[in-house]
Amino acid sequence: MKALLISADGFEDSELLVPYYRFLEEGIEIDIASIKNDPLIGKHGYHVIPTHSLDEITPSLYDIMILPGGKGPTLLRKIEKVLALVRQFFKDGKTVAAICHGPQILVSAGVLSGRKATCCRNMAEELEEAGCAYSDQEVVVDDNLITSRVPADLPAFMREIMKKWRKSPGLDKKKLALIHIVKRKLNLSDQEYRDILHQVTGVRSAKDLDEKGFNRLLRYFARSKRYQTDPYGLTFRQKYFISHLLEDLLWDEAHFRNFLKKYYQKTEVDDLSKQEASKLIESLKNIIQHTGRDSQPDTQADE
């Protein structure tokens, strides 16, 4: 787990230092990024040395982004590299926490439409003009977005950040990969994908899914005609399951094609109907159970 804090000269001292030292206290690695590697000077004179310039940041290395307030966001919101980083975090469903004037960066990045957030009162109108539902509360949590108003809200701000951080581990990487394979294969836009995810499971990021939510999403894809791979009904779930059974059997593509041709008179998985795919899955499972991983395609399938 790793955190990224982005700031610039004129930052509100406590809004940078409290998250920074709180993360260090928890043993969480945190980097400070800014326009350059030169020391930053806060509104009240505190000096901070960035660990990286913005150009050195790789978003995939981080799990959460912190945006302190003060005068720094006025500068940062004009820098495309910052806005691109914010958009990537939102696209990946990662946690973004902004306080005071920090949400100015989110406004400029265009990620607040349809979201709920708070900020210092003098920029509430700006949030609403960006399509955001503004709420004058010490902290507002909208899925992966956490926002607060002023330094006095830092206890609530950090409480919600740490809740998110300590959340029990989600799905394993294989299941997350399956979801994104389906998304890519179906040519779903990011917005379509998020809408389906939220509609079916109540979360906006696959990383927040538990096993129950994962199964619910897979059932949705498997049962909806829109997500069948052909008019006969072969589903992505079946196709994915078949691919994993083949890995267990250590069959190469030629072996598998011979098997399909011999028992199903087909040469590709995509040619199978839903019923044929179900039979194939049971056959492969039986072969694994009775003959082990060294099976060859001429093994008699139990159909």
C-alpha positions as CSV (number, residue, x, y, z in Angstrom):
1,M,0.0,0.0,0.0
2,K,1.3,3.4,-0.9
3,A,-0.1,7.0,-0.8
4,L,0.5,10.0,-3.0
5,L,0.2,13.6,-1.6
6,I,0.2,16.4,-4.2
7,S,0.9,19.9,-3.2
8,A,2.6,23.2,-4.1
9,D,3.8,26.5,-2.5
10,G,1.2,28.1,-0.2
11,F,-0.2,24.9,1.0
12,E,-2.3,24.9,4.3
13,D,0.4,23.5,6.7
14,S,-1.8,21.3,8.9
15,E,-3.7,19.9,5.9
16,L,-0.5,18.5,4.5
17,L,1.4,17.6,7.7
18,V,-1.5,15.8,9.5
19,P,-2.1,13.3,6.7
20,Y,1.6,12.9,6.0
21,Y,2.6,12.1,9.6
22,R,-0.6,10.0,10.2
23,F,0.3,7.8,7.3
24,L,3.9,7.4,8.6
25,E,2.6,6.6,12.0
26,E,0.6,3.7,10.4
27,G,3.7,2.5,8.6
28,I,2.2,3.4,5.2
29,E,4.7,4.6,2.6
30,I,3.7,8.1,1.4
31,D,5.3,10.3,-1.3
32,I,5.0,14.0,-1.7
33,A,4.9,15.2,-5.4
34,S,5.0,18.8,-6.7
35,I,5.8,20.8,-9.8
36,K,9.5,20.6,-9.1
37,N,11.7,19.0,-6.4
38,D,12.4,22.4,-4.8
39,P,11.3,22.8,-1.2
40,L,7.7,23.9,-0.7
41,I,6.8,26.7,1.8
42,G,3.4,26.5,3.5
43,K,1.1,29.5,4.3
44,H,2.4,29.5,7.9
45,G,6.1,29.0,6.9
46,Y,6.6,25.3,7.2
47,H,9.1,23.8,4.7
48,V,8.5,20.5,3.0
49,I,10.8,18.8,0.5
50,P,9.0,16.8,-2.2
51,T,10.1,13.2,-2.8
52,H,9.2,13.4,-6.5
53,S,8.4,15.9,-9.2
54,L,5.0,15.3,-11.0
55,D,6.8,14.0,-14.1
56,E,8.3,11.2,-12.0
57,I,5.0,9.9,-10.8
58,T,3.6,6.5,-12.0
59,P,-0.1,6.4,-10.9
60,S,-0.2,2.6,-10.8
61,L,2.2,2.5,-7.9
62,Y,-0.2,4.3,-5.6
63,D,-3.5,3.4,-3.9
64,I,-4.7,6.8,-2.5
65,M,-4.2,10.4,-3.5
66,I,-4.3,13.3,-0.9
67,L,-5.0,16.9,-2.0
68,P,-4.4,19.4,0.8
69,G,-5.8,22.9,0.5
70,G,-4.4,26.4,0.9
71,K,-3.1,28.3,-2.1
72,G,-1.4,25.3,-3.7
73,P,-4.5,24.0,-5.6
74,T,-4.9,27.3,-7.4
75,L,-1.5,26.6,-9.0
76,L,-1.9,22.8,-9.5
77,R,-5.3,23.0,-11.1
78,K,-3.7,24.6,-14.2
79,I,-1.2,21.8,-14.7
80,E,-2.3,19.1,-17.1
81,K,-0.1,16.4,-15.5
82,V,-1.9,16.9,-12.2
83,L,-5.3,16.7,-13.8
84,A,-4.3,13.6,-15.8
85,L,-3.2,11.9,-12.5
86,V,-6.5,12.7,-10.9
87,R,-8.5,11.4,-13.8
88,Q,-6.5,8.2,-13.8
89,F,-7.1,7.6,-10.1
90,F,-10.9,8.1,-10.6
91,K,-10.8,5.8,-13.7
92,D,-9.1,3.1,-11.6
93,G,-11.5,3.5,-8.7
94,K,-8.8,4.5,-6.3
95,T,-9.4,6.7,-3.2
96,V,-9.0,10.4,-3.7
97,A,-9.2,12.6,-0.6
98,A,-9.3,16.4,-0.9
99,I,-9.7,19.1,1.8
100,C,-10.5,22.8,1.8
101,H,-9.4,24.2,-1.6
102,G,-8.1,20.8,-2.7
103,P,-11.4,20.1,-4.6
104,Q,-10.5,22.9,-7.0
105,I,-8.2,20.4,-8.6
106,L,-11.1,17.9,-9.0
107,V,-13.3,20.6,-10.6
108,S,-10.6,21.4,-13.2
109,A,-10.1,17.6,-13.8
110,G,-13.8,17.3,-14.6
111,V,-14.4,14.4,-12.2
112,L,-17.1,15.8,-10.0
113,S,-20.2,15.6,-12.2
114,G,-22.8,13.5,-10.4
115,R,-20.7,13.1,-7.2
116,K,-21.2,14.4,-3.6
117,A,-18.5,16.5,-1.9
118,T,-17.7,19.4,0.4
119,C,-15.0,22.1,0.5
120,C,-14.4,25.4,2.0
121,R,-17.6,27.5,1.8
122,N,-16.2,30.1,-0.5
123,M,-15.9,27.6,-3.4
124,A,-19.2,25.8,-2.8
125,E,-20.8,27.5,-5.8
126,E,-17.9,26.3,-8.0
127,L,-18.5,22.7,-7.0
128,E,-22.2,23.0,-7.8
129,E,-21.4,24.5,-11.2
130,A,-19.3,21.4,-11.9
131,G,-22.3,19.2,-11.4
132,C,-21.5,18.2,-7.8
133,A,-23.9,17.9,-4.9
134,Y,-22.4,20.2,-2.3
135,S,-23.0,19.5,1.4
136,D,-21.8,21.7,4.3
137,Q,-20.5,18.8,6.5
138,E,-17.2,18.1,8.2
139,V,-16.6,15.2,5.9
140,V,-18.4,13.7,2.9
141,V,-17.7,10.2,1.6
142,D,-19.0,9.3,-1.8
143,D,-17.6,5.9,-2.6
144,N,-13.9,6.4,-3.5
145,L,-14.1,10.2,-2.9
146,I,-13.5,11.8,0.5
147,T,-13.7,15.5,1.1
148,S,-13.6,18.0,4.0
149,R,-14.0,21.7,4.5
150,V,-11.3,23.2,6.8
151,P,-8.4,22.3,9.1
152,A,-10.8,21.9,12.0
153,D,-12.3,18.9,10.0
154,L,-9.0,17.0,9.9
155,P,-10.0,14.5,12.6
156,A,-13.1,13.5,10.6
157,F,-11.2,13.6,7.4
158,M,-8.5,11.3,8.6
159,R,-10.9,9.0,10.3
160,E,-12.7,8.3,7.0
161,I,-9.4,7.9,5.1
162,M,-8.1,5.4,7.6
163,K,-11.5,3.5,7.5
164,K,-11.1,3.2,3.7
165,W,-7.4,2.2,4.1
166,R,-8.1,-0.5,6.7
167,K,-11.0,-2.0,4.8
168,S,-10.7,-5.8,4.6
169,P,-8.9,-7.1,1.5
170,G,-11.1,-7.3,-1.6
171,L,-11.1,-9.7,-4.5
172,D,-8.0,-11.5,-5.6
173,K,-6.2,-10.4,-8.7
174,K,-7.6,-13.2,-10.9
175,K,-11.2,-12.2,-10.2
176,L,-10.4,-8.5,-10.7
177,A,-8.7,-9.4,-14.0
178,L,-11.8,-11.4,-15.1
179,I,-14.0,-8.4,-14.6
180,H,-11.8,-6.1,-16.7
181,I,-11.4,-8.8,-19.4
182,V,-15.2,-8.8,-19.7
183,K,-15.3,-5.0,-19.7
184,R,-12.8,-4.9,-22.5
185,K,-14.3,-7.7,-24.6
186,L,-17.7,-6.1,-24.4
187,N,-16.3,-2.7,-25.4
188,L,-17.9,-1.0,-22.4
189,S,-17.0,2.6,-21.9
190,D,-15.7,3.5,-18.4
191,Q,-19.0,5.2,-17.7
192,E,-21.1,2.2,-18.9
193,Y,-19.0,-0.1,-16.8
194,R,-19.3,2.0,-13.6
195,D,-23.0,2.4,-14.1
196,I,-23.5,-1.4,-14.4
197,L,-21.2,-2.0,-11.5
198,H,-23.1,0.4,-9.3
199,Q,-26.5,-0.7,-10.5
200,V,-25.8,-4.4,-9.9
201,T,-23.5,-4.3,-6.8
202,G,-23.8,-0.9,-5.2
203,V,-20.1,0.0,-5.5
204,R,-18.3,2.0,-8.1
205,S,-15.0,0.2,-8.1
206,A,-14.3,-3.5,-8.5
207,K,-11.7,-3.3,-5.7
208,D,-14.6,-2.6,-3.3
209,L,-16.4,-5.8,-4.3
210,D,-16.7,-8.8,-1.9
211,E,-17.3,-12.3,-3.0
212,K,-21.1,-11.9,-2.9
213,G,-20.9,-8.8,-5.1
214,F,-18.5,-10.5,-7.5
215,N,-20.8,-13.4,-8.0
216,R,-23.8,-11.1,-8.5
217,L,-21.9,-9.2,-11.2
218,L,-20.9,-12.4,-13.0
219,R,-24.4,-13.7,-12.9
220,Y,-25.6,-10.4,-14.4
221,F,-23.1,-10.8,-17.3
222,A,-23.9,-14.5,-17.7
223,R,-27.7,-14.1,-17.8
224,S,-28.1,-10.9,-19.8
225,K,-28.5,-11.5,-23.5
226,R,-26.5,-8.4,-24.2
227,Y,-23.4,-10.2,-22.8
228,Q,-23.7,-13.4,-24.7
229,T,-20.8,-14.0,-27.1
230,D,-23.0,-15.3,-29.8
231,P,-26.7,-15.6,-30.6
232,Y,-26.9,-19.1,-29.2
233,G,-26.0,-18.0,-25.8
234,L,-22.3,-18.9,-24.9
235,T,-21.4,-16.6,-22.1
236,F,-18.1,-15.0,-21.1
237,R,-18.3,-16.8,-17.7
238,Q,-18.3,-20.1,-19.5
239,K,-15.5,-19.1,-21.8
240,Y,-13.4,-17.9,-18.9
241,F,-14.1,-21.1,-17.0
242,I,-13.1,-23.3,-20.0
243,S,-9.8,-21.4,-20.4
244,H,-8.9,-22.1,-16.8
245,L,-9.8,-25.8,-17.1
246,L,-7.5,-26.0,-20.1
247,E,-4.7,-24.4,-18.1
248,D,-5.2,-27.1,-15.4
249,L,-5.0,-29.8,-18.1
250,L,-1.9,-28.2,-19.7
251,W,-3.5,-28.6,-23.2
252,D,-2.1,-26.4,-26.0
253,E,-4.3,-24.9,-28.6
254,A,-3.8,-27.8,-31.1
255,H,-4.8,-30.4,-28.6
256,F,-7.9,-28.5,-27.6
257,R,-9.0,-28.0,-31.2
258,N,-8.7,-31.7,-31.9
259,F,-10.8,-32.4,-28.8
260,L,-13.5,-30.0,-30.0
261,K,-13.5,-31.4,-33.5
262,K,-13.8,-35.0,-32.3
263,Y,-16.5,-34.5,-29.7
264,Y,-18.4,-31.4,-30.7
265,Q,-17.6,-31.0,-34.5
266,K,-16.4,-27.5,-33.7
267,T,-13.0,-25.8,-34.0
268,E,-13.4,-22.8,-31.7
269,V,-14.9,-22.2,-28.3
270,D,-16.9,-19.3,-29.8
271,D,-18.7,-21.8,-32.1
272,L,-20.3,-23.6,-29.1
273,S,-23.8,-23.0,-27.9
274,K,-24.5,-22.4,-24.2
275,Q,-25.6,-26.0,-23.8
276,E,-22.5,-27.4,-25.6
277,A,-20.3,-25.2,-23.5
278,S,-21.9,-26.6,-20.3
279,K,-21.3,-30.1,-21.5
280,L,-17.7,-29.3,-22.4
281,I,-17.1,-27.8,-18.9
282,E,-18.4,-30.9,-17.2
283,S,-16.3,-33.1,-19.6
284,L,-13.1,-31.2,-18.8
285,K,-13.8,-31.3,-15.1
286,N,-14.3,-35.0,-15.2
287,I,-11.0,-35.5,-17.2
288,I,-9.1,-33.5,-14.6
289,Q,-10.7,-35.5,-11.8
290,H,-10.1,-38.9,-13.3
291,T,-6.9,-38.6,-15.3
292,G,-5.0,-35.6,-13.9
293,R,-3.1,-32.9,-15.6
294,D,-1.3,-35.0,-18.2
295,S,-4.4,-35.7,-20.2
296,Q,-4.3,-35.7,-24.0
297,P,-7.1,-34.7,-26.3
298,D,-7.9,-38.4,-27.2
299,T,-8.9,-39.0,-23.6
300,Q,-12.5,-40.3,-23.5
301,A,-14.7,-37.5,-22.3
302,D,-17.5,-38.3,-19.8
303,E,-20.4,-36.5,-21.5
